């Protein structure tokens, strides 16, 4: 027996699969869609282990509800356009949607903070403010991920080869992607 928090903090796979088995695949698909995942999702429990190729942008944006008290906003590349004189001629009007309750988002945010404090993402620790995130590593260490937040900023880091080959036995999301994330977040400031 293990708590959901501990399972997330240390990336235990069996509890993720058992939780999805208990919840059902359909509700997981529905939540993923509300959180902006448009990628075709597998109809089986392998989804609990990330058995789908989701773009770094889509996956990072899916963390928005955890930081924004349950709300999701589709990412945009252009927030506004101004003339040379400073007049705003275009301003993006974000459309927010509720993905989960503020209470659920807060609980998830706290668990993601624990991942960085004492779990697989501890190499991302040391930045000021509210920091949390999640590591990920694919089969045979082909992909290493870290998606995290510092206060209201979310950034995702993916490390891998274009030819779908292993990064090496010792490479994973916590060892490889988390330090890159931390360096980027420290350099770009808040």
Secondary structure, DSSP 8 states (H G I E B T S, - for coil): ---HHHHHHTT-HHHHHHHHHHH-HHHHHHHHHHTT--S---SSGGGGGT-S---HHHHHHTTHHHHTTTEEE---S-SEEE-TTS-EEEE----EEE-S-HHHHHHHHHHHHHHHHHSTTGGG---SSSEEEEEEE-GGG-EEEEEEEETTEEEEEEEE-TT-----TT--IIIIIHHHHHHHHHHH--
